[in-house]
């Protein structure tokens, strides 16, 4: 068994999405994916369509497998981005919630659950869970 250096994970069917600072990324922390075939996992693949020179992490894939939600460091603070899969490829990420929001999860009704981070003098002092209900 070889070490693949994973951070926060999200399992969708037989695909495991995770963040890591492993070599071969776009810079900082990136989102990667590995697939299970029986008891074996594939070599991790960098999801380069969503990664940047900044930190990306805390991936969440919608139950239909067509939306990848994640946290990106944006203007110095966490923000939530979404990428939509079209024809098997992840699209350019769009900013959904900014300024201290991160670690997204969605339910099947489209409600977004996330952590709101509070900073004081550049140090995170608290993190609370919020929900944004879909209209």
DSSP file (Angstrom, degrees, kcal/mol; ACC not computed):
  #  RESIDUE AA STRUCTURE BP1 BP2  ACC     N-H-->O    O-->H-N    N-H-->O    O-->H-N    TCO  KAPPA ALPHA  PHI   PSI    X-CA   Y-CA   Z-CA
    1    1 A X              0   0    0      0, 0.0     2,-0.4     0, 0.0     0, 0.0   0.000 360.0 360.0 360.0 135.0    0.0    0.0    0.0
    2    2 A X        -     0   0    0      2,-0.0     2,-0.3     1,-0.0     0, 0.0  -0.847 360.0-113.7-111.4 149.8    1.4    3.4   -0.9
    3    3 A X        -     0   0    0     -2,-0.4    -1,-0.0     1,-0.1     0, 0.0  -0.565  24.9-176.5 -78.4 135.7    0.6    6.7    0.9
    4    4 A X        -     0   0    0     -2,-0.3    18,-0.2    39,-0.0    -1,-0.1   0.363  36.0-126.3-116.7   5.2   -1.3    9.3   -1.1
    5    5 A X        -     0   0    0      1,-0.2    17,-0.3    15,-0.1     2,-0.3   0.960  39.1-175.9  55.2  69.6   -1.3   12.2    1.5
    6    6 A X        -     0   0    0     14,-0.1    14,-0.2     1,-0.1    -1,-0.2  -0.721  16.5-175.4-103.0 150.9   -5.0   13.0    1.7
    7    7 A X        -     0   0    0     12,-2.0    -1,-0.1     1,-0.4    13,-0.1   0.025  62.9  -4.1-108.2-139.7   -6.8   15.7    3.6
    8    8 A X  S    S-     0   0    0     10,-0.1    11,-1.1    -2,-0.1    -1,-0.4  -0.262  77.6-155.8 -56.1 138.9  -10.6   16.2    3.9
    9    9 A X  E     -A   18   0A   0      9,-0.2     2,-0.3    -3,-0.1     9,-0.2  -0.821  22.3-167.9-123.4 157.4  -12.4   13.6    1.8
   10   10 A X  E     -A   17   0A   0      7,-2.4     7,-3.1    -2,-0.3     2,-0.5  -0.958  14.9-151.0-141.7 125.3  -15.7   13.1    0.1
   11   11 A X  E     +A   16   0A   0     -2,-0.3     2,-0.5     5,-0.2     5,-0.2  -0.857  15.5 177.3-100.1 125.1  -16.8    9.7   -1.3
   12   12 A X  E >   -A   15   0A   0      3,-3.1     3,-2.6    -2,-0.5     2,-0.2  -0.954  64.8 -54.9-128.4 111.1  -19.2    9.7   -4.3
   13   13 A X  T 3  S-     0   0    0     -2,-0.5    52,-0.0     1,-0.3     0, 0.0  -0.419 122.0 -21.1  53.9-121.2  -20.0    6.2   -5.6
   14   14 A X  T 3  S+     0   0    0     -2,-0.2    22,-3.1    -3,-0.1     2,-0.5   0.192 120.3  96.4-101.0  16.7  -16.5    4.7   -6.2
   15   15 A X  E <   -AB  12  35A   0     -3,-2.6    -3,-3.1    20,-0.2     2,-0.6  -0.909  56.8-159.3-109.1 133.0  -14.7    8.0   -6.4
   16   16 A X  E     -AB  11  34A   0     18,-3.2    18,-2.0    -2,-0.5     2,-0.4  -0.951   7.6-164.7-111.9 116.1  -12.9    9.6   -3.5
   17   17 A X  E     +AB  10  33A   0     -7,-3.1    -7,-2.4    -2,-0.6     2,-0.3  -0.807  20.9 155.4 -98.4 140.1  -12.3   13.3   -3.7
   18   18 A X  E     -AB   9  32A   0     14,-2.2    14,-3.2    -2,-0.4     2,-0.3  -0.972  37.3-116.7-155.2 165.5   -9.8   14.9   -1.4
   19   19 A X  E     + B   0  31A   0    -11,-1.1   -12,-2.0    -2,-0.3     2,-0.3  -0.864  37.4 158.6-110.2 152.3   -7.4   17.8   -0.9
   20   20 A X  E     - B   0  30A   0     10,-2.1    10,-2.8    -2,-0.3    36,-0.1  -0.987  46.6-136.1-163.3 155.5   -3.7   17.5   -0.6
   21   21 A X        +     0   0    0     -2,-0.3     4,-0.1     8,-0.2     7,-0.1   0.073  59.3 144.1 -99.1  20.2   -0.4   19.4   -1.0
   22   22 A X    >   -     0   0    0    -17,-0.3     3,-0.8   -18,-0.2    -2,-0.1  -0.105  59.6 -85.6 -60.7 158.6    1.1   16.4   -2.8
   23   23 A X  T 3  S+     0   0    0      1,-0.2    -1,-0.1     3,-0.1     3,-0.1  -0.271 108.7  46.0 -62.8 149.9    3.5   17.0   -5.7
   24   24 A X  T 3  S+     0   0    0      1,-0.2    -1,-0.2    -3,-0.1    22,-0.1   0.478  85.4 122.4  96.0   4.3    2.1   17.5   -9.2
   25   25 A X  S <  S-     0   0    0     -3,-0.8    -1,-0.2    -4,-0.1     3,-0.1  -0.130  76.3-103.4 -88.3-172.5   -0.6   20.0   -8.2
   26   26 A X  S    S-     0   0    0      1,-0.3     2,-0.1    26,-0.2     3,-0.1   0.494  81.1 -69.0 -90.3  -5.7   -1.3   23.6   -9.3
   27   27 A X  S    S+     0   0    0      1,-0.4    -1,-0.3     0, 0.0    25,-0.2  -0.215  99.8  14.2 124.6 143.5    0.2   25.1   -6.2
   28   28 A X  S    S-     0   0    0     -2,-0.1     2,-0.4    -3,-0.1    -1,-0.4  -0.344 119.7 -14.0  63.4-145.4   -0.8   25.2   -2.5
   29   29 A X  S    S-     0   0    0     -3,-0.1    27,-2.9    -8,-0.1    23,-0.3  -0.780  75.2-171.8 -92.4 134.2   -3.5   22.7   -1.6
   30   30 A X  E     -B   20   0A   0    -10,-2.8   -10,-2.1    -2,-0.4     2,-0.5  -0.792  25.6-110.3-122.9 164.1   -5.4   21.1   -4.6
   31   31 A X  E     +B   19   0A   0     -2,-0.3    16,-2.5    16,-0.2     2,-0.3  -0.839  39.2 178.7 -96.4 133.6   -8.4   18.8   -5.1
   32   32 A X  E     -BC  18  46A   0    -14,-3.2   -14,-2.2    -2,-0.5     2,-0.3  -0.802  14.1-151.0-127.9 165.9   -7.6   15.3   -6.3
   33   33 A X  E     -BC  17  45A   0     12,-1.9    12,-2.9    -2,-0.3     2,-0.3  -0.998   8.8-176.2-143.5 140.3   -9.7   12.2   -7.1
   34   34 A X  E     -B   16   0A   0    -18,-2.0   -18,-3.2    -2,-0.3     2,-0.4  -0.978  17.0-142.3-131.1 147.3   -9.0    8.5   -6.9
   35   35 A X  E     -B   15   0A   0     -2,-0.3     7,-2.7   -20,-0.2     2,-0.4  -0.871   9.5-132.8-115.2 144.6  -11.4    5.7   -8.0
   36   36 A X  E     -D   41   0B   0    -22,-3.1     2,-0.4    -2,-0.4     5,-0.2  -0.787  17.6-177.7 -96.9 134.6  -12.0    2.3   -6.5
   37   37 A X  E >  S-D   40   0B   0      3,-3.2     3,-1.7    -2,-0.4     2,-0.5  -0.888  70.4 -52.5-128.5  98.7  -12.0   -0.8   -8.5
   38   38 A X  T 3  S-     0   0    0     -2,-0.4    -2,-0.0     1,-0.3     0, 0.0  -0.604 122.8 -20.2  69.4-120.3  -12.8   -3.7   -6.2
   39   39 A X  T 3  S+     0   0    0     -2,-0.5     2,-0.3    -3,-0.1    -1,-0.3   0.338 123.5  88.0-101.0   6.3  -10.3   -3.5   -3.4
   40   40 A X  E <   -D   37   0B   0     -3,-1.7    -3,-3.2     0, 0.0     2,-0.4  -0.790  61.9-148.9-108.6 148.4   -7.8   -1.3   -5.3
   41   41 A X  E     -D   36   0B   0     -2,-0.3    -5,-0.2    -5,-0.2     3,-0.1  -0.918  20.5-122.5-113.0 141.8   -7.7    2.5   -5.7
   42   42 A X        -     0   0    0     -7,-2.7     2,-0.2    -2,-0.4     3,-0.1  -0.255  42.0 -82.2 -72.0 165.6   -6.3    4.2   -8.8
   43   43 A X        -     0   0    0      1,-0.1    -8,-0.2    -9,-0.1    -1,-0.1  -0.499  62.0 -95.5 -63.2 139.5   -3.4    6.6   -8.7
   44   44 A X        -     0   0    0     -2,-0.2     2,-0.4   -10,-0.1   -10,-0.2  -0.288  37.0-150.3 -61.5 142.8   -4.8   10.1   -7.7
   45   45 A X  E     -C   33   0A   0    -12,-2.9   -12,-1.9    -3,-0.1     2,-0.4  -0.960  14.8-125.0-116.2 131.4   -5.7   12.5  -10.5
   46   46 A X  E     -C   32   0A   0     -2,-0.4     2,-2.0   -14,-0.2   -14,-0.2  -0.603  14.2-137.3 -73.3 128.5   -5.4   16.2  -10.0
   47   47 A X    >>  +     0   0    0    -16,-2.5     3,-1.9    -2,-0.4     4,-0.9  -0.550  33.8 173.8 -84.2  73.5   -8.7   18.0  -10.8
   48   48 A X  T 34  +     0   0    0     -2,-2.0    -1,-0.2     1,-0.3     3,-0.1   0.720  63.7  70.9 -61.7 -25.4   -6.8   20.7  -12.7
   49   49 A X  T 34 S+     0   0    0      1,-0.2    44,-0.5    -3,-0.2    -1,-0.3   0.769 110.5  31.8 -63.5 -24.5  -10.0   22.4  -14.0
   50   50 A X  T <4 S+     0   0    0     -3,-1.9    -1,-0.2   -19,-0.1    -2,-0.2   0.576 101.9  93.2-108.6 -12.1  -10.8   23.6  -10.5
   51   51 A X     <  +     0   0    0     -4,-0.9     2,-0.2   -20,-0.1   -21,-0.1  -0.528  45.6 172.0 -88.8 151.4   -7.4   24.1   -9.0
   52   52 A X        -     0   0    0      2,-0.4   -26,-0.2   -23,-0.3     4,-0.1  -0.703  54.3 -82.7-136.8-172.8   -5.4   27.3   -8.9
   53   53 A X  S    S+     0   0    0     -2,-0.2   -24,-0.1     2,-0.1     3,-0.0   0.676 111.3  74.3 -71.4 -16.3   -2.2   28.6   -7.4
   54   54 A X  S    S-     0   0    0      1,-0.1     2,-0.4   -26,-0.1    -2,-0.4  -0.162 102.2 -76.9 -82.5-176.1   -4.3   29.3   -4.2
   55   55 A X        -     0   0    0    -27,-0.2    18,-2.2    18,-0.1     2,-0.4  -0.741  44.8-177.9 -88.1 129.9   -5.6   26.7   -1.8
   56   56 A X  E     +E   72   0C   0    -27,-2.9     2,-0.3    -2,-0.4   -36,-0.2  -0.969  22.4 129.0-120.2 142.4   -8.6   24.5   -2.8
   57   57 A X  E     +E   71   0C   0     14,-2.4    14,-3.1    -2,-0.4    46,-0.2  -0.962  28.8  70.2-169.6-174.4  -10.0   22.0   -0.4
   58   58 A X  E     -     0   0C   0     -2,-0.3    46,-0.3    12,-0.2    -1,-0.2   0.934  66.5-160.7  53.8  57.0  -13.0   20.4    1.4
   59   59 A X  E     -     0   0C   0    -51,-0.4     2,-0.3    11,-0.1    11,-0.2  -0.330  16.1-176.9 -71.4 148.6  -14.6   18.9   -1.7
   60   60 A X  E     -E   69   0C   0      9,-2.4     9,-3.4   -50,-0.1     2,-0.5  -0.970   9.8-157.4-142.4 129.4  -18.2   17.9   -1.9
   61   61 A X  E     -E   68   0C   0     -2,-0.3     7,-0.2     7,-0.2    45,-0.1  -0.924  25.8-116.0-109.3 131.2  -19.9   16.3   -5.0
   62   62 A X    >   -     0   0    0      5,-2.4     3,-2.0    -2,-0.5     5,-0.1  -0.157  31.7-105.1 -60.4 159.1  -23.6   16.5   -5.4
   63   63 A X  T 3  S+     0   0    0      1,-0.3    -1,-0.1     2,-0.1    45,-0.0   0.783 122.7  52.7 -62.1 -26.9  -25.6   13.3   -5.3
   64   64 A X  T 3  S-     0   0    0      3,-0.0    -1,-0.3     1,-0.0    -2,-0.1   0.546 109.9-125.1 -84.0  -5.6  -26.1   13.3   -9.1
   65   65 A X  S <  S+     0   0    0     -3,-2.0    -2,-0.1     2,-0.2     3,-0.0   0.570  83.4 105.5  78.8   9.6  -22.3   13.7   -9.5
   66   66 A X        +     0   0    0      1,-0.1    19,-2.7    18,-0.1     2,-0.4   0.445  67.5  58.7-105.4  -0.8  -22.6   16.9  -11.7
   67   67 A X  E     - F   0  84C   0     17,-0.2    -5,-2.4    -5,-0.1     2,-0.6  -0.994  57.6-164.5-132.6 130.8  -21.5   19.6   -9.2
   68   68 A X  E     -EF  61  83C   0     15,-2.9    15,-2.4    -2,-0.4     2,-0.4  -0.959  12.6-171.1-112.2 114.8  -18.2   19.9   -7.3
   69   69 A X  E     +EF  60  82C   0     -9,-3.4    -9,-2.4    -2,-0.6     2,-0.3  -0.839  17.0 152.9-104.6 142.4  -18.4   22.3   -4.4
   70   70 A X  E     - F   0  81C   0     11,-2.1    11,-2.8    -2,-0.4     2,-0.4  -0.975  41.8-102.2-160.5 169.4  -15.2   23.3   -2.6
   71   71 A X  E     -EF  57  80C   0    -14,-3.1   -14,-2.4    -2,-0.3     2,-0.4  -0.845  32.3-176.6-101.0 136.5  -13.5   25.9   -0.5
   72   72 A X  E     -EF  56  79C   0      7,-2.6     7,-1.4    -2,-0.4     2,-0.6  -0.993  34.4-115.0-129.1 140.6  -10.9   28.2   -2.1
   73   73 A X  E     - F   0  78C   0    -18,-2.2     2,-0.5    -2,-0.4     5,-0.2  -0.671  44.6-178.2 -70.4 118.3   -8.7   30.8   -0.4
   74   74 A X  E >   - F   0  77C   0      3,-3.6     3,-1.6    -2,-0.6    25,-0.2  -0.977  62.7 -16.5-130.7 117.3  -10.1   34.0   -2.1
   75   75 A X  T 3  S-     0   0    0     -2,-0.5    -1,-0.1     1,-0.3     3,-0.1   0.863 130.5 -51.0  54.1  38.4   -8.7   37.4   -1.3
   76   76 A X  T 3  S+     0   0    0      1,-0.2     2,-0.3    23,-0.0    -1,-0.3   0.376 125.7  76.5  87.4  -3.3   -7.1   36.0    1.8
   77   77 A X  E <  S-F   74   0C   0     -3,-1.6    -3,-3.6    -5,-0.1    -1,-0.2  -0.905  88.2 -86.0-134.4 162.9  -10.2   34.3    3.3
   78   78 A X  E     +F   73   0C   0     -2,-0.3    22,-1.1    -5,-0.2    23,-1.0  -0.388  46.3 175.1 -68.1 146.9  -12.1   31.1    2.6
   79   79 A X  E     -F   72   0C   0     -7,-1.4    -7,-2.6    21,-0.2     2,-0.5  -0.977  29.1-116.5-147.9 155.1  -14.9   31.2    0.0
   80   80 A X  E     -FG  71  97C   0     17,-3.7    16,-3.2    -2,-0.3    17,-1.4  -0.837  31.8-178.0-101.5 129.4  -17.2   28.6   -1.6
   81   81 A X  E     -FG  70  95C   0    -11,-2.8   -11,-2.1    -2,-0.5     2,-0.4  -0.822  11.0-152.4-119.6 159.8  -16.9   27.8   -5.3
   82   82 A X  E     -FG  69  94C   0     12,-2.1    12,-2.5    -2,-0.3     2,-0.4  -0.999   4.6-167.1-135.3 138.3  -18.9   25.4   -7.6
   83   83 A X  E     -F   68   0C   0    -15,-2.4   -15,-2.9    -2,-0.4     2,-0.4  -0.980  13.9-146.0-121.1 137.3  -17.9   23.6  -10.7
   84   84 A X  E     -F   67   0C   0     -2,-0.4     7,-1.9     8,-0.3     2,-0.5  -0.867  13.3-130.9-106.2 135.9  -20.4   22.0  -13.0
   85   85 A X  E     +H   90   0D   0    -19,-2.7     2,-0.4    -2,-0.4     5,-0.2  -0.718  28.5 175.7 -86.7 128.8  -19.6   18.8  -14.9
   86   86 A X  E >   -H   89   0D   0      3,-2.8     3,-2.0    -2,-0.5    -2,-0.0  -0.997  69.8  -8.9-134.0 129.1  -20.5   18.8  -18.6
   87   87 A X  T 3  S-     0   0    0     -2,-0.4    -1,-0.1     1,-0.3     3,-0.1   0.836 130.6 -54.7  53.2  35.9  -19.6   16.0  -21.0
   88   88 A X  T 3  S+     0   0    0      1,-0.2     2,-0.4   -22,-0.0    -1,-0.3   0.393 117.8 104.3  84.7  -3.4  -17.5   14.4  -18.3
   89   89 A X  E <  S-H   86   0D   0     -3,-2.0    -3,-2.8    -5,-0.0     2,-0.3  -0.891  71.8-119.1-116.1 143.3  -15.3   17.4  -17.7
   90   90 A X  E     -H   85   0D   0     -2,-0.4    -5,-0.2    -5,-0.2     3,-0.1  -0.602  33.2-138.2 -76.5 136.6  -15.4   19.9  -14.8
   91   91 A X        -     0   0    0     -7,-1.9     2,-0.1    -2,-0.3    -1,-0.1  -0.252  36.9 -64.8 -88.1 177.7  -16.1   23.5  -15.8
   92   92 A X        -     0   0    0      1,-0.1    -8,-0.3    -9,-0.1    -1,-0.2  -0.420  62.3-111.6 -63.0 130.8  -14.6   26.7  -14.7
   93   93 A X        -     0   0    0    -44,-0.5     2,-0.4    -2,-0.1   -10,-0.2  -0.323  28.3-153.3 -67.1 146.4  -15.4   27.3  -11.0
   94   94 A X  E     -G   82   0C   0    -12,-2.5   -12,-2.1    -3,-0.1     2,-0.3  -0.951  22.0-111.5-119.9 144.0  -17.8   30.1  -10.0
   95   95 A X  E     +G   81   0C   0     -2,-0.4   -14,-0.2   -14,-0.2     3,-0.1  -0.572  39.5 166.4 -72.5 127.8  -17.8   32.0   -6.7
   96   96 A X  E     +     0   0C   0    -16,-3.2     2,-0.4     1,-0.4   -15,-0.2   0.798  66.9   9.6-108.3 -53.0  -21.0   31.1   -4.7
   97   97 A X  E    S-G   80   0C   0    -17,-1.4   -17,-3.7     4,-0.1    -1,-0.4  -0.999  72.7-177.1-133.0 129.9  -20.3   32.4   -1.1
   98   98 A X        +     0   0    0     -2,-0.4   -19,-0.2   -19,-0.2   -20,-0.1  -0.664  42.9  55.5-122.0 179.1  -17.4   34.5   -0.1
   99   99 A X  S    S-     0   0    0    -25,-0.2   -20,-0.2    -2,-0.2    -1,-0.2   0.996 122.8 -18.3  60.9  84.0  -15.9   36.1    2.9
  100  100 A X  S    S+     0   0    0    -22,-1.1    17,-3.5     1,-0.2     2,-0.4   0.522  99.6 126.4  77.5  10.7  -15.2   33.5    5.5
  101  101 A X  E     +I  116   0E   0    -23,-1.0     2,-0.3    15,-0.2    -1,-0.2  -0.812  30.1 136.7 -99.1 140.1  -17.5   30.8    4.2
  102  102 A X  E     +I  115   0E   0     13,-2.3    13,-3.0    -2,-0.4   -22,-0.1  -0.958  31.0  59.5-163.1-179.6  -16.1   27.3    3.6
  103  103 A X  E     -     0   0E   0     -2,-0.3    -1,-0.2    11,-0.2   -45,-0.1   0.933  69.4-159.1  55.5  58.6  -16.5   23.5    3.8
  104  104 A X  E     +     0   0E   0    -46,-0.3     2,-0.3    10,-0.1    10,-0.2  -0.319  20.6 175.8 -75.0 149.2  -19.7   23.2    1.8
  105  105 A X  E     -I  113   0E   0      8,-2.0     8,-3.6   -45,-0.1     2,-0.3  -0.974  11.5-158.5-143.1 143.2  -22.2   20.3    1.9
  106  106 A X  E     -I  112   0E   0     -2,-0.3     2,-0.2     6,-0.2     6,-0.2  -0.902   7.2-143.4-121.8 152.0  -25.5   20.2    0.0
  107  107 A X    >   -     0   0    0      4,-1.6     3,-1.9    -2,-0.3   -44,-0.1  -0.588  41.0 -95.3-101.1 175.7  -28.7   18.2    0.5
  108  108 A X  T 3  S+     0   0    0      1,-0.3    -1,-0.0    -2,-0.2   -46,-0.0   0.624 123.2  61.3 -69.6 -11.4  -30.8   16.8   -2.3
  109  109 A X  T 3  S-     0   0    0      2,-0.1    -1,-0.3    25,-0.0    25,-0.1   0.491 119.4-107.7 -88.8  -4.3  -33.1   19.9   -2.1
  110  110 A X    <   +     0   0    0     -3,-1.9     2,-0.3     1,-0.3    -2,-0.1   0.559  67.7 148.6  91.1   9.3  -30.2   22.2   -2.9
  111  111 A X        -     0   0    0     22,-0.1    -4,-1.6    23,-0.1     2,-0.5  -0.594  40.3-138.0 -75.6 137.9  -29.7   23.7    0.5
  112  112 A X  E     -IJ 106 132E   0     20,-2.4    20,-2.8    -2,-0.3     2,-0.5  -0.868  14.7-166.4-103.8 124.3  -26.1   24.6    1.3
  113  113 A X  E     +IJ 105 131E   0     -8,-3.6    -8,-2.0    -2,-0.5     2,-0.3  -0.921  23.6 158.1-105.8 133.5  -24.6   23.9    4.7
  114  114 A X  E     - J   0 130E   0     16,-2.4    16,-3.2    -2,-0.5     2,-0.5  -0.954  41.4-108.8-150.9 167.0  -21.3   25.6    5.4
  115  115 A X  E     -IJ 102 129E   0    -13,-3.0   -13,-2.3    -2,-0.3     2,-0.6  -0.869  24.2-152.2-100.8 131.7  -18.9   26.8    8.1
  116  116 A X  E     -IJ 101 128E   0     12,-3.4    12,-2.2    -2,-0.5     2,-0.4  -0.930  14.3-150.1-104.8 122.2  -18.6   30.5    8.6
  117  117 A X  E     - J   0 127E   0    -17,-3.5     2,-0.5    -2,-0.6    10,-0.2  -0.760   3.0-153.3 -97.3 135.0  -15.2   31.4   10.0
  118  118 A X  E     - J   0 126E   0      8,-3.1     7,-3.0    -2,-0.4     8,-1.3  -0.928  14.0-166.7-108.7 128.9  -14.7   34.4   12.3
  119  119 A X  E     - J   0 124E   0     -2,-0.5     2,-0.4     5,-0.3     5,-0.2  -0.873  12.5-172.3-117.2 146.7  -11.3   36.1   12.3
  120  120 A X  E >  S- J   0 123E   0      3,-2.7     3,-1.5    -2,-0.3    -2,-0.0  -0.970  80.3 -13.2-136.9 122.2   -9.7   38.6   14.7
  121  121 A X  T 3  S-     0   0    0     -2,-0.4     3,-0.1     1,-0.3    -1,-0.1   0.871 130.5 -53.0  53.9  39.7   -6.3   40.1   13.8
  122  122 A X  T 3  S+     0   0    0      1,-0.2     2,-0.4     0, 0.0    -1,-0.3   0.524 117.4 110.3  78.7   6.2   -5.8   37.5   11.1
  123  123 A X  E <  S-J  120   0E   0     -3,-1.5    -3,-2.7     0, 0.0     2,-0.4  -0.952  72.3-121.3-117.5 131.2   -6.5   34.6   13.4
  124  124 A X  E     +J  119   0E   0     -2,-0.4    -5,-0.3    -5,-0.2     3,-0.1  -0.570  34.4 171.8 -70.8 123.5   -9.5   32.4   13.2
  125  125 A X  E     +     0   0E   0     -7,-3.0     2,-0.3    -2,-0.4    -6,-0.2   0.608  60.7   7.2-108.0 -16.5  -11.3   32.6   16.6
  126  126 A X  E     -J  118   0E   0     -8,-1.3    -8,-3.1     2,-0.0     2,-0.4  -0.986  51.5-159.8-162.2 153.3  -14.5   30.8   15.9
  127  127 A X  E     -J  117   0E   0     -2,-0.3     2,-0.3   -10,-0.2   -10,-0.2  -0.964  14.9-175.8-141.7 124.0  -16.3   28.7   13.3
  128  128 A X  E     -J  116   0E   0    -12,-2.2   -12,-3.4    -2,-0.4     2,-0.4  -0.859  25.6-118.3-118.5 153.6  -20.1   28.2   13.2
  129  129 A X  E     +J  115   0E   0     -2,-0.3     2,-0.3   -14,-0.2   -14,-0.2  -0.781  35.5 177.7 -93.2 133.1  -22.3   26.1   10.9
  130  130 A X  E     -J  114   0E   0    -16,-3.2   -16,-2.4    -2,-0.4     2,-0.4  -0.826  17.8-145.6-126.2 165.0  -24.9   27.9    8.8
  131  131 A X  E     -J  113   0E   0     -2,-0.3     2,-0.6   -18,-0.2   -18,-0.2  -0.999   0.8-158.5-132.4 138.8  -27.4   26.9    6.1
  132  132 A X  E     -J  112   0E   0    -20,-2.8   -20,-2.4    -2,-0.4     2,-0.3  -0.972  23.2-142.5-112.8 113.6  -28.5   28.8    3.0
  133  133 A X        -     0   0    0     -2,-0.6     2,-0.3   -22,-0.2   -22,-0.1  -0.574  14.2-120.7 -81.5 135.9  -31.9   27.5    2.0
  134  134 A X              0   0    0     -2,-0.3   -23,-0.1     1,-0.1    -1,-0.1  -0.560 360.0 360.0 -74.4 133.9  -32.7   27.2   -1.7
  135  135 A X              0   0    0     -2,-0.3    -1,-0.1   -25,-0.1   -25,-0.1   0.469 360.0 360.0 -78.1 360.0  -35.6   29.3   -2.8
